């Protein structure tokens, strides 16, 4: 018994490059992880200091975060995904 998912991976891939607002931060969708599925967002509002192997700060780089698309049972959209505000 297979139910149709509320959104397909191909539809999610079409979202790559879109600008979004998530939890008050501006970002851009840079990747789709099929396992889950999940979206990877790059925060364009702030940059964090990235450390090298020895723990020394070397450069500023954008933060990334992962947003789940489907709920735990996989039949509905996750609240995190619904909280995304598309800017484009």
PDB file of N, CA, C and O in Angstrom, chain B, residues numbered from 101:
ATOM      1  N   UNK B 101       0.846  -1.172   0.000  1.00  0.00           N
ATOM      2  CA  UNK B 101       0.000   0.000   0.000  1.00  0.00           C
ATOM      3  C   UNK B 101       0.891   1.234   0.000  1.00  0.00           C
ATOM      4  O   UNK B 101       1.418   1.608   1.048  1.00  0.00           O
ATOM      5  N   UNK B 102       1.069   1.867  -1.139  1.00  0.00           N
ATOM      6  CA  UNK B 102       1.936   3.039  -1.209  1.00  0.00           C
ATOM      7  C   UNK B 102       1.095   4.297  -1.380  1.00  0.00           C
ATOM      8  O   UNK B 102       0.270   4.400  -2.289  1.00  0.00           O
ATOM      9  N   UNK B 103       1.326   5.251  -0.481  1.00  0.00           N
ATOM     10  CA  UNK B 103       0.628   6.521  -0.552  1.00  0.00           C
ATOM     11  C   UNK B 103       1.484   7.506  -1.327  1.00  0.00           C
ATOM     12  O   UNK B 103       2.712   7.431  -1.302  1.00  0.00           O
ATOM     13  N   UNK B 104       0.827   8.431  -2.016  1.00  0.00           N
ATOM     14  CA  UNK B 104       1.561   9.454  -2.753  1.00  0.00           C
ATOM     15  C   UNK B 104       2.115  10.471  -1.760  1.00  0.00           C
ATOM     16  O   UNK B 104       1.390  10.980  -0.905  1.00  0.00           O
ATOM     17  N   UNK B 105       3.414  10.761  -1.885  1.00  0.00           N
ATOM     18  CA  UNK B 105       4.036  11.747  -1.024  1.00  0.00           C
ATOM     19  C   UNK B 105       3.513  13.139  -1.375  1.00  0.00           C
ATOM     20  O   UNK B 105       3.184  13.399  -2.532  1.00  0.00           O
ATOM     21  N   UNK B 106       3.431  14.047  -0.377  1.00  0.00           N
ATOM     22  CA  UNK B 106       2.907  15.382  -0.654  1.00  0.00           C
ATOM     23  C   UNK B 106       3.797  16.223  -1.570  1.00  0.00           C
ATOM     24  O   UNK B 106       3.329  17.209  -2.140  1.00  0.00           O
ATOM     25  N   UNK B 107       5.076  15.851  -1.723  1.00  0.00           N
ATOM     26  CA  UNK B 107       5.999  16.574  -2.598  1.00  0.00           C
ATOM     27  C   UNK B 107       7.078  15.600  -3.056  1.00  0.00           C
ATOM     28  O   UNK B 107       7.515  14.740  -2.291  1.00  0.00           O
ATOM     29  N   UNK B 108       7.503  15.740  -4.311  1.00  0.00           N
ATOM     30  CA  UNK B 108       8.511  14.818  -4.840  1.00  0.00           C
ATOM     31  C   UNK B 108       9.907  15.426  -4.742  1.00  0.00           C
ATOM     32  O   UNK B 108      10.064  16.633  -4.560  1.00  0.00           O
ATOM     33  N   UNK B 109      10.909  14.571  -4.866  1.00  0.00           N
ATOM     34  CA  UNK B 109      12.297  15.028  -4.838  1.00  0.00           C
ATOM     35  C   UNK B 109      12.565  15.950  -6.022  1.00  0.00           C
ATOM     36  O   UNK B 109      13.316  16.916  -5.890  1.00  0.00           O
ATOM     37  N   UNK B 110      11.966  15.669  -7.173  1.00  0.00           N
ATOM     38  CA  UNK B 110      12.148  16.533  -8.345  1.00  0.00           C
ATOM     39  C   UNK B 110      11.565  17.919  -8.107  1.00  0.00           C
ATOM     40  O   UNK B 110      12.148  18.914  -8.538  1.00  0.00           O
ATOM     41  N   UNK B 111      10.427  18.002  -7.429  1.00  0.00           N
ATOM     42  CA  UNK B 111       9.849  19.303  -7.088  1.00  0.00           C
ATOM     43  C   UNK B 111      10.762  20.057  -6.115  1.00  0.00           C
ATOM     44  O   UNK B 111      10.912  21.275  -6.206  1.00  0.00           O
ATOM     45  N   UNK B 112      11.370  19.315  -5.183  1.00  0.00           N
ATOM     46  CA  UNK B 112      12.295  19.945  -4.241  1.00  0.00           C
ATOM     47  C   UNK B 112      13.542  20.442  -4.964  1.00  0.00           C
ATOM     48  O   UNK B 112      14.034  21.531  -4.669  1.00  0.00           O
ATOM     49  N   UNK B 113      14.058  19.655  -5.909  1.00  0.00           N
ATOM     50  CA  UNK B 113      15.245  20.070  -6.667  1.00  0.00           C
ATOM     51  C   UNK B 113      14.989  21.356  -7.450  1.00  0.00           C
ATOM     52  O   UNK B 113      15.902  22.156  -7.659  1.00  0.00           O
ATOM     53  N   UNK B 114      13.754  21.547  -7.877  1.00  0.00           N
ATOM     54  CA  UNK B 114      13.397  22.770  -8.600  1.00  0.00           C
ATOM     55  C   UNK B 114      13.502  23.997  -7.690  1.00  0.00           C
ATOM     56  O   UNK B 114      13.552  25.128  -8.173  1.00  0.00           O
ATOM     57  N   UNK B 115      13.535  23.773  -6.385  1.00  0.00           N
ATOM     58  CA  UNK B 115      13.635  24.878  -5.430  1.00  0.00           C
ATOM     59  C   UNK B 115      15.077  25.330  -5.191  1.00  0.00           C
ATOM     60  O   UNK B 115      15.294  26.364  -4.560  1.00  0.00           O
ATOM     61  N   UNK B 116      16.063  24.580  -5.678  1.00  0.00           N
ATOM     62  CA  UNK B 116      17.463  24.954  -5.479  1.00  0.00           C
ATOM     63  C   UNK B 116      17.704  26.323  -6.107  1.00  0.00           C
ATOM     64  O   UNK B 116      17.332  26.572  -7.254  1.00  0.00           O
ATOM     65  N   UNK B 117      18.324  27.189  -5.345  1.00  0.00           N
ATOM     66  CA  UNK B 117      18.601  28.546  -5.791  1.00  0.00           C
ATOM     67  C   UNK B 117      17.583  29.569  -5.315  1.00  0.00           C
ATOM     68  O   UNK B 117      17.815  30.773  -5.430  1.00  0.00           O
ATOM     69  N   UNK B 118      16.453  29.105  -4.782  1.00  0.00           N
ATOM     70  CA  UNK B 118      15.446  30.041  -4.286  1.00  0.00           C
ATOM     71  C   UNK B 118      15.893  30.669  -2.976  1.00  0.00           C
ATOM     72  O   UNK B 118      16.504  30.017  -2.130  1.00  0.00           O
ATOM     73  N   UNK B 119      15.574  31.948  -2.828  1.00  0.00           N
ATOM     74  CA  UNK B 119      15.868  32.642  -1.577  1.00  0.00           C
ATOM     75  C   UNK B 119      14.701  32.453  -0.629  1.00  0.00           C
ATOM     76  O   UNK B 119      13.541  32.502  -1.039  1.00  0.00           O
ATOM     77  N   UNK B 120      15.012  32.234   0.644  1.00  0.00           N
ATOM     78  CA  UNK B 120      13.989  31.978   1.651  1.00  0.00           C
ATOM     79  C   UNK B 120      14.303  32.763   2.925  1.00  0.00           C
ATOM     80  O   UNK B 120      15.422  33.228   3.141  1.00  0.00           O
ATOM     81  N   UNK B 121      13.280  32.887   3.748  1.00  0.00           N
ATOM     82  CA  UNK B 121      13.452  33.414   5.097  1.00  0.00           C
ATOM     83  C   UNK B 121      13.039  32.289   6.038  1.00  0.00           C
ATOM     84  O   UNK B 121      11.929  31.766   5.944  1.00  0.00           O
ATOM     85  N   UNK B 122      13.934  31.923   6.938  1.00  0.00           N
ATOM     86  CA  UNK B 122      13.662  30.830   7.876  1.00  0.00           C
ATOM     87  C   UNK B 122      14.117  31.257   9.263  1.00  0.00           C
ATOM     88  O   UNK B 122      15.290  31.567   9.474  1.00  0.00           O
ATOM     89  N   UNK B 123      13.201  31.271  10.183  1.00  0.00           N
ATOM     90  CA  UNK B 123      13.472  31.654  11.574  1.00  0.00           C
ATOM     91  C   UNK B 123      14.118  33.043  11.647  1.00  0.00           C
ATOM     92  O   UNK B 123      15.014  33.268  12.461  1.00  0.00           O
ATOM     93  N   UNK B 124      13.667  33.966  10.805  1.00  0.00           N
ATOM     94  CA  UNK B 124      14.154  35.331  10.814  1.00  0.00           C
ATOM     95  C   UNK B 124      15.467  35.550  10.088  1.00  0.00           C
ATOM     96  O   UNK B 124      15.979  36.669  10.079  1.00  0.00           O
ATOM     97  N   UNK B 125      16.024  34.520   9.483  1.00  0.00           N
ATOM     98  CA  UNK B 125      17.295  34.633   8.758  1.00  0.00           C
ATOM     99  C   UNK B 125      17.068  34.432   7.268  1.00  0.00           C
ATOM    100  O   UNK B 125      16.281  33.581   6.854  1.00  0.00           O
ATOM    101  N   UNK B 126      17.773  35.233   6.465  1.00  0.00           N
ATOM    102  CA  UNK B 126      17.709  35.072   5.017  1.00  0.00           C
ATOM    103  C   UNK B 126      18.657  33.975   4.590  1.00  0.00           C
ATOM    104  O   UNK B 126      19.748  33.831   5.143  1.00  0.00           O
ATOM    105  N   UNK B 127      18.239  33.206   3.608  1.00  0.00           N
ATOM    106  CA  UNK B 127      19.082  32.118   3.134  1.00  0.00           C
ATOM    107  C   UNK B 127      18.738  31.741   1.714  1.00  0.00           C
ATOM    108  O   UNK B 127      17.836  32.308   1.098  1.00  0.00           O
ATOM    109  N   UNK B 128      19.474  30.774   1.209  1.00  0.00           N
ATOM    110  CA  UNK B 128      19.257  30.257  -0.135  1.00  0.00           C
ATOM    111  C   UNK B 128      19.301  28.736  -0.072  1.00  0.00           C
ATOM    112  O   UNK B 128      20.123  28.164   0.643  1.00  0.00           O
ATOM    113  N   UNK B 129      18.424  28.087  -0.811  1.00  0.00           N
ATOM    114  CA  UNK B 129      18.401  26.622  -0.858  1.00  0.00           C
ATOM    115  C   UNK B 129      19.527  26.172  -1.782  1.00  0.00           C
ATOM    116  O   UNK B 129      19.547  26.514  -2.964  1.00  0.00           O
ATOM    117  N   UNK B 130      20.473  25.394  -1.225  1.00  0.00           N
ATOM    118  CA  UNK B 130      21.641  24.997  -2.017  1.00  0.00           C
ATOM    119  C   UNK B 130      21.683  23.512  -2.358  1.00  0.00           C
ATOM    120  O   UNK B 130      22.447  23.108  -3.235  1.00  0.00           O
ATOM    121  N   UNK B 131      20.878  22.690  -1.683  1.00  0.00           N
ATOM    122  CA  UNK B 131      20.965  21.241  -1.928  1.00  0.00           C
ATOM    123  C   UNK B 131      19.700  20.557  -1.441  1.00  0.00           C
ATOM    124  O   UNK B 131      19.006  21.058  -0.557  1.00  0.00           O
ATOM    125  N   UNK B 132      19.409  19.401  -2.032  1.00  0.00           N
ATOM    126  CA  UNK B 132      18.321  18.528  -1.589  1.00  0.00           C
ATOM    127  C   UNK B 132      18.935  17.197  -1.193  1.00  0.00           C
ATOM    128  O   UNK B 132      19.635  16.568  -1.987  1.00  0.00           O
ATOM    129  N   UNK B 133      18.673  16.772   0.028  1.00  0.00           N
ATOM    130  CA  UNK B 133      19.105  15.454   0.482  1.00  0.00           C
ATOM    131  C   UNK B 133      17.933  14.505   0.299  1.00  0.00           C
ATOM    132  O   UNK B 133      16.872  14.700   0.894  1.00  0.00           O
ATOM    133  N   UNK B 134      18.119  13.482  -0.517  1.00  0.00           N
ATOM    134  CA  UNK B 134      17.021  12.563  -0.822  1.00  0.00           C
ATOM    135  C   UNK B 134      16.592  11.752   0.379  1.00  0.00           C
ATOM    136  O   UNK B 134      15.414  11.418   0.512  1.00  0.00           O
ATOM    137  N   UNK B 135      17.524  11.428   1.254  1.00  0.00           N
ATOM    138  CA  UNK B 135      17.199  10.635   2.430  1.00  0.00           C
ATOM    139  C   UNK B 135      16.473  11.522   3.426  1.00  0.00           C
ATOM    140  O   UNK B 135      17.091  12.357   4.086  1.00  0.00           O
ATOM    141  N   UNK B 136      15.206  11.348   3.533  1.00  0.00           N
ATOM    142  CA  UNK B 136      14.430  12.189   4.450  1.00  0.00           C
ATOM    143  C   UNK B 136      13.123  12.634   3.829  1.00  0.00           C
ATOM    144  O   UNK B 136      12.088  12.275   4.391  1.00  0.00           O
ATOM    145  N   UNK B 137      13.054  13.344   2.779  1.00  0.00           N
ATOM    146  CA  UNK B 137      14.058  14.236   2.213  1.00  0.00           C
ATOM    147  C   UNK B 137      14.221  15.501   3.054  1.00  0.00           C
ATOM    148  O   UNK B 137      13.388  15.803   3.909  1.00  0.00           O
ATOM    149  N   UNK B 138      15.300  16.232   2.800  1.00  0.00           N
ATOM    150  CA  UNK B 138      15.594  17.462   3.523  1.00  0.00           C
ATOM    151  C   UNK B 138      16.176  18.485   2.563  1.00  0.00           C
ATOM    152  O   UNK B 138      16.747  18.134   1.530  1.00  0.00           O
ATOM    153  N   UNK B 139      16.022  19.767   2.923  1.00  0.00           N
ATOM    154  CA  UNK B 139      16.640  20.855   2.183  1.00  0.00           C
ATOM    155  C   UNK B 139      17.832  21.368   2.961  1.00  0.00           C
ATOM    156  O   UNK B 139      17.792  21.432   4.189  1.00  0.00           O
ATOM    157  N   UNK B 140      18.891  21.734   2.260  1.00  0.00           N
ATOM    158  CA  UNK B 140      20.053  22.354   2.893  1.00  0.00           C
ATOM    159  C   UNK B 140      20.004  23.839   2.552  1.00  0.00           C
ATOM    160  O   UNK B 140      19.981  24.218   1.381  1.00  0.00           O
ATOM    161  N   UNK B 141      19.988  24.675   3.590  1.00  0.00           N
ATOM    162  CA  UNK B 141      19.941  26.117   3.417  1.00  0.00           C
ATOM    163  C   UNK B 141      21.282  26.721   3.782  1.00  0.00           C
ATOM    164  O   UNK B 141      21.925  26.297   4.743  1.00  0.00           O
ATOM    165  N   UNK B 142      21.699  27.707   3.013  1.00  0.00           N
ATOM    166  CA  UNK B 142      22.905  28.472   3.342  1.00  0.00           C
ATOM    167  C   UNK B 142      22.434  29.820   3.861  1.00  0.00           C
ATOM    168  O   UNK B 142      21.752  30.562   3.154  1.00  0.00           O
ATOM    169  N   UNK B 143      22.800  30.138   5.105  1.00  0.00           N
ATOM    170  CA  UNK B 143      22.410  31.382   5.741  1.00  0.00           C
ATOM    171  C   UNK B 143      23.210  32.519   5.121  1.00  0.00           C
ATOM    172  O   UNK B 143      24.439  32.531   5.191  1.00  0.00           O
ATOM    173  N   UNK B 144      22.509  33.478   4.511  1.00  0.00           N
ATOM    174  CA  UNK B 144      23.194  34.610   3.898  1.00  0.00           C
ATOM    175  C   UNK B 144      23.207  35.828   4.809  1.00  0.00           C
ATOM    176  O   UNK B 144      23.786  36.856   4.456  1.00  0.00           O
ATOM    177  N   UNK B 145      22.576  35.727   5.978  1.00  0.00           N
ATOM    178  CA  UNK B 145      22.523  36.853   6.904  1.00  0.00           C
ATOM    179  C   UNK B 145      23.825  37.025   7.675  1.00  0.00           C
ATOM    180  O   UNK B 145      24.307  38.144   7.854  1.00  0.00           O
ATOM    181  N   UNK B 146      24.387  35.915   8.128  1.00  0.00           N
ATOM    182  CA  UNK B 146      25.597  35.980   8.940  1.00  0.00           C
ATOM    183  C   UNK B 146      26.581  34.914   8.495  1.00  0.00           C
ATOM    184  O   UNK B 146      26.206  33.930   7.857  1.00  0.00           O
ATOM    185  N   UNK B 147      27.830  35.121   8.835  1.00  0.00           N
ATOM    186  CA  UNK B 147      28.866  34.123   8.571  1.00  0.00           C
ATOM    187  C   UNK B 147      29.495  33.733   9.898  1.00  0.00           C
ATOM    188  O   UNK B 147      29.589  34.547  10.817  1.00  0.00           O
ATOM    189  N   UNK B 148      29.916  32.501   9.987  1.00  0.00           N
ATOM    190  CA  UNK B 148      30.568  32.038  11.213  1.00  0.00           C
ATOM    191  C   UNK B 148      32.057  31.862  10.946  1.00  0.00           C
ATOM    192  O   UNK B 148      32.487  31.756   9.797  1.00  0.00           O
ATOM    193  N   UNK B 149      32.824  31.834  12.006  1.00  0.00           N
ATOM    194  CA  UNK B 149      34.263  31.644  11.869  1.00  0.00           C
ATOM    195  C   UNK B 149      34.541  30.156  11.774  1.00  0.00           C
ATOM    196  O   UNK B 149      34.133  29.377  12.636  1.00  0.00           O
ATOM    197  N   UNK B 150      35.240  29.769  10.717  1.00  0.00           N
ATOM    198  CA  UNK B 150      35.555  28.363  10.487  1.00  0.00           C
ATOM    199  C   UNK B 150      36.964  28.078  10.996  1.00  0.00           C
ATOM    200  O   UNK B 150      37.905  28.819  10.713  1.00  0.00           O
ATOM    201  N   UNK B 151      37.088  27.000  11.745  1.00  0.00           N
ATOM    202  CA  UNK B 151      38.385  26.619  12.301  1.00  0.00           C
ATOM    203  C   UNK B 151      39.072  25.583  11.414  1.00  0.00           C
ATOM    204  O   UNK B 151      38.422  24.841  10.678  1.00  0.00           O
ATOM    205  N   UNK B 152      40.404  25.554  11.501  1.00  0.00           N
ATOM    206  CA  UNK B 152      41.144  24.536  10.770  1.00  0.00           C
ATOM    207  C   UNK B 152      41.225  23.266  11.627  1.00  0.00           C
ATOM    208  O   UNK B 152      40.568  23.180  12.664  1.00  0.00           O
ATOM    209  N   UNK B 153      42.011  22.297  11.211  1.00  0.00           N
ATOM    210  CA  UNK B 153      42.131  21.021  11.923  1.00  0.00           C
ATOM    211  C   UNK B 153      42.627  21.176  13.353  1.00  0.00           C
ATOM    212  O   UNK B 153      42.315  20.356  14.217  1.00  0.00           O
ATOM    213  N   UNK B 154      43.387  22.210  13.595  1.00  0.00           N
ATOM    214  CA  UNK B 154      43.974  22.418  14.922  1.00  0.00           C
ATOM    215  C   UNK B 154      43.121  23.314  15.805  1.00  0.00           C
ATOM    216  O   UNK B 154      43.519  23.647  16.921  1.00  0.00           O
ATOM    217  N   UNK B 155      41.951  23.707  15.315  1.00  0.00           N
ATOM    218  CA  UNK B 155      41.046  24.534  16.100  1.00  0.00           C
ATOM    219  C   UNK B 155      41.323  26.020  16.018  1.00  0.00           C
ATOM    220  O   UNK B 155      40.710  26.804  16.743  1.00  0.00           O
ATOM    221  N   UNK B 156      42.234  26.419  15.151  1.00  0.00           N
ATOM    222  CA  UNK B 156      42.552  27.839  14.988  1.00  0.00           C
ATOM    223  C   UNK B 156      41.595  28.474  13.980  1.00  0.00           C
ATOM    224  O   UNK B 156      41.349  27.895  12.922  1.00  0.00           O
ATOM    225  N   UNK B 157      41.054  29.645  14.286  1.00  0.00           N
ATOM    226  CA  UNK B 157      40.155  30.295  13.337  1.00  0.00           C
ATOM    227  C   UNK B 157      40.918  30.716  12.073  1.00  0.00           C
ATOM    228  O   UNK B 157      42.000  31.298  12.152  1.00  0.00           O
ATOM    229  N   UNK B 158      40.342  30.416  10.927  1.00  0.00           N
ATOM    230  CA  UNK B 158      41.042  30.707   9.678  1.00  0.00           C
ATOM    231  C   UNK B 158      40.258  31.618   8.741  1.00  0.00           C
ATOM    232  O   UNK B 158      40.853  32.451   8.056  1.00  0.00           O
ATOM    233  N   UNK B 159      38.935  31.476   8.697  1.00  0.00           N
ATOM    234  CA  UNK B 159      38.160  32.295   7.770  1.00  0.00           C
ATOM    235  C   UNK B 159      36.700  32.332   8.187  1.00  0.00           C
ATOM    236  O   UNK B 159      36.248  31.537   9.010  1.00  0.00           O
ATOM    237  N   UNK B 160      35.982  33.266   7.604  1.00  0.00           N
ATOM    238  CA  UNK B 160      34.546  33.353   7.819  1.00  0.00           C
ATOM    239  C   UNK B 160      33.853  32.582   6.686  1.00  0.00           C
ATOM    240  O   UNK B 160      34.208  32.721   5.516  1.00  0.00           O
ATOM    241  N   UNK B 161      32.886  31.792   7.049  1.00  0.00           N
ATOM    242  CA  UNK B 161      32.156  31.034   6.041  1.00  0.00           C
ATOM    243  C   UNK B 161      30.674  31.039   6.383  1.00  0.00           C
ATOM    244  O   UNK B 161      30.309  31.143   7.554  1.00  0.00           O
ATOM    245  N   UNK B 162      29.825  30.929   5.383  1.00  0.00           N
ATOM    246  CA  UNK B 162      28.382  30.933   5.642  1.00  0.00           C
ATOM    247  C   UNK B 162      27.962  29.691   6.418  1.00  0.00           C
ATOM    248  O   UNK B 162      28.519  28.608   6.234  1.00  0.00           O
ATOM    249  N   UNK B 163      26.983  29.862   7.277  1.00  0.00           N
ATOM    250  CA  UNK B 163      26.429  28.730   8.016  1.00  0.00           C
ATOM    251  C   UNK B 163      25.432  27.998   7.130  1.00  0.00           C
ATOM    252  O   UNK B 163      24.780  28.604   6.279  1.00  0.00           O
ATOM    253  N   UNK B 164      25.320  26.699   7.334  1.00  0.00           N
ATOM    254  CA  UNK B 164      24.301  25.917   6.644  1.00  0.00           C
ATOM    255  C   UNK B 164      23.446  25.213   7.677  1.00  0.00           C
ATOM    256  O   UNK B 164      23.897  24.931   8.787  1.00  0.00           O
ATOM    257  N   UNK B 165      22.210  24.932   7.304  1.00  0.00           N
ATOM    258  CA  UNK B 165      21.334  24.152   8.170  1.00  0.00           C
ATOM    259  C   UNK B 165      20.436  23.292   7.321  1.00  0.00           C
ATOM    260  O   UNK B 165      20.217  23.567   6.141  1.00  0.00           O
ATOM    261  N   UNK B 166      19.922  22.253   7.930  1.00  0.00           N
ATOM    262  CA  UNK B 166      19.086  21.277   7.238  1.00  0.00           C
ATOM    263  C   UNK B 166      17.650  21.404   7.726  1.00  0.00           C
ATOM    264  O   UNK B 166      17.392  21.473   8.928  1.00  0.00           O
ATOM    265  N   UNK B 167      16.728  21.434   6.784  1.00  0.00           N
ATOM    266  CA  UNK B 167      15.303  21.544   7.101  1.00  0.00           C
ATOM    267  C   UNK B 167      14.603  20.296   6.589  1.00  0.00           C
ATOM    268  O   UNK B 167      14.671  19.972   5.403  1.00  0.00           O
ATOM    269  N   UNK B 168      13.931  19.603   7.495  1.00  0.00           N
ATOM    270  CA  UNK B 168      13.168  18.401   7.108  1.00  0.00           C
ATOM    271  C   UNK B 168      11.973  18.793   6.258  1.00  0.00           C
ATOM    272  O   UNK B 168      11.354  19.830   6.490  1.00  0.00           O
ATOM    273  N   UNK B 169      11.652  17.972   5.282  1.00  0.00           N
ATOM    274  CA  UNK B 169      10.522  18.242   4.399  1.00  0.00           C
ATOM    275  C   UNK B 169       9.283  17.476   4.833  1.00  0.00           C
ATOM    276  O   UNK B 169       8.183  18.030   4.842  1.00  0.00           O
ATOM    277  N   UNK B 170       9.448  16.204   5.195  1.00  0.00           N
ATOM    278  CA  UNK B 170       8.306  15.366   5.558  1.00  0.00           C
ATOM    279  C   UNK B 170       8.271  15.081   7.053  1.00  0.00           C
ATOM    280  O   UNK B 170       9.303  15.089   7.725  1.00  0.00           O
ATOM    281  N   UNK B 171       7.080  14.830   7.559  1.00  0.00           N
ATOM    282  CA  UNK B 171       6.900  14.483   8.967  1.00  0.00           C
ATOM    283  C   UNK B 171       7.492  13.103   9.254  1.00  0.00           C
ATOM    284  O   UNK B 171       7.949  12.414   8.342  1.00  0.00           O
ATOM    285  N   UNK B 172       7.480  12.715  10.501  1.00  0.00           N
ATOM    286  CA  UNK B 172       8.066  11.435  10.913  1.00  0.00           C
ATOM    287  C   UNK B 172       7.475  10.246  10.152  1.00  0.00           C
ATOM    288  O   UNK B 172       8.207   9.332   9.771  1.00  0.00           O
ATOM    289  N   UNK B 173       6.160  10.248   9.926  1.00  0.00           N
ATOM    290  CA  UNK B 173       5.546   9.121   9.219  1.00  0.00           C
ATOM    291  C   UNK B 173       5.637   9.251   7.698  1.00  0.00           C
ATOM    292  O   UNK B 173       5.275   8.323   6.975  1.00  0.00           O
ATOM    293  N   UNK B 174       6.122  10.402   7.207  1.00  0.00           N
ATOM    294  CA  UNK B 174       6.360  10.580   5.782  1.00  0.00           C
ATOM    295  C   UNK B 174       5.144  10.835   4.931  1.00  0.00           C
ATOM    296  O   UNK B 174       5.233  10.773   3.705  1.00  0.00           O
ATOM    297  N   UNK B 175       4.003  11.123   5.543  1.00  0.00           N
ATOM    298  CA  UNK B 175       2.789  11.334   4.760  1.00  0.00           C
ATOM    299  C   UNK B 175       2.331  12.785   4.732  1.00  0.00           C
ATOM    300  O   UNK B 175       1.399  13.123   4.002  1.00  0.00           O
ATOM    301  N   UNK B 176       2.969  13.645   5.512  1.00  0.00           N
ATOM    302  CA  UNK B 176       2.590  15.059   5.561  1.00  0.00           C
ATOM    303  C   UNK B 176       3.850  15.919   5.558  1.00  0.00           C
ATOM    304  O   UNK B 176       4.945  15.437   5.848  1.00  0.00           O
ATOM    305  N   UNK B 177       3.681  17.194   5.228  1.00  0.00           N
ATOM    306  CA  UNK B 177       4.807  18.118   5.251  1.00  0.00           C
ATOM    307  C   UNK B 177       5.176  18.464   6.687  1.00  0.00           C
ATOM    308  O   UNK B 177       4.301  18.640   7.534  1.00  0.00           O
ATOM    309  N   UNK B 178       6.478  18.561   6.957  1.00  0.00           N
ATOM    310  CA  UNK B 178       6.991  18.860   8.300  1.00  0.00           C
ATOM    311  C   UNK B 178       6.776  20.339   8.615  1.00  0.00           C
ATOM    312  O   UNK B 178       6.775  21.177   7.713  1.00  0.00           O
ATOM    313  N   UNK B 179       6.597  20.654   9.888  1.00  0.00           N
ATOM    314  CA  UNK B 179       6.398  22.038  10.321  1.00  0.00           C
ATOM    315  C   UNK B 179       7.575  22.913   9.923  1.00  0.00           C
ATOM    316  O   UNK B 179       7.371  24.064   9.536  1.00  0.00           O
ATOM    317  N   UNK B 180       8.806  22.405  10.005  1.00  0.00           N
ATOM    318  CA  UNK B 180       9.984  23.182   9.612  1.00  0.00           C
ATOM    319  C   UNK B 180       9.890  23.621   8.147  1.00  0.00           C
ATOM    320  O   UNK B 180      10.204  24.765   7.815  1.00  0.00           O
ATOM    321  N   UNK B 181       9.462  22.715   7.285  1.00  0.00           N
ATOM    322  CA  UNK B 181       9.327  23.028   5.859  1.00  0.00           C
ATOM    323  C   UNK B 181       8.221  24.063   5.648  1.00  0.00           C
ATOM    324  O   UNK B 181       8.363  24.972   4.830  1.00  0.00           O
ATOM    325  N   UNK B 182       7.140  23.926   6.376  1.00  0.00           N
ATOM    326  CA  UNK B 182       6.024  24.870   6.242  1.00  0.00           C
ATOM    327  C   UNK B 182       6.391  26.260   6.770  1.00  0.00           C
ATOM    328  O   UNK B 182       5.766  27.249   6.385  1.00  0.00           O
ATOM    329  N   UNK B 183       7.400  26.345   7.648  1.00  0.00           N
ATOM    330  CA  UNK B 183       7.839  27.631   8.187  1.00  0.00           C
ATOM    331  C   UNK B 183       8.738  28.408   7.238  1.00  0.00           C
ATOM    332  O   UNK B 183       9.072  29.559   7.519  1.00  0.00           O
ATOM    333  N   UNK B 184       9.139  27.806   6.117  1.00  0.00           N
ATOM    334  CA  UNK B 184       9.955  28.512   5.128  1.00  0.00           C
ATOM    335  C   UNK B 184       9.110  29.544   4.403  1.00  0.00           C
ATOM    336  O   UNK B 184       8.022  29.225   3.924  1.00  0.00           O
ATOM    337  N   UNK B 185       9.592  30.771   4.315  1.00  0.00           N
ATOM    338  CA  UNK B 185       8.934  31.819   3.546  1.00  0.00           C
ATOM    339  C   UNK B 185       9.754  32.072   2.290  1.00  0.00           C
ATOM    340  O   UNK B 185      10.896  32.525   2.369  1.00  0.00           O
ATOM    341  N   UNK B 186       9.175  31.781   1.134  1.00  0.00           N
ATOM    342  CA  UNK B 186       9.877  32.012  -0.127  1.00  0.00           C
ATOM    343  C   UNK B 186       9.914  33.503  -0.428  1.00  0.00           C
ATOM    344  O   UNK B 186       8.910  34.199  -0.280  1.00  0.00           O
ATOM    345  N   UNK B 187      11.078  33.990  -0.850  1.00  0.00           N
ATOM    346  CA  UNK B 187      11.245  35.403  -1.157  1.00  0.00           C
ATOM    347  C   UNK B 187      11.108  35.634  -2.660  1.00  0.00           C
ATOM    348  O   UNK B 187      10.571  36.660  -3.078  1.00  0.00           O
ATOM    349  N   UNK B 188      11.581  34.704  -3.469  1.00  0.00           N
ATOM    350  CA  UNK B 188      11.516  34.852  -4.932  1.00  0.00           C
ATOM    351  C   UNK B 188      10.114  34.633  -5.444  1.00  0.00           C
ATOM    352  O   UNK B 188       9.877  34.718  -6.649  1.00  0.00           O
TER     353      UNK B 188
END
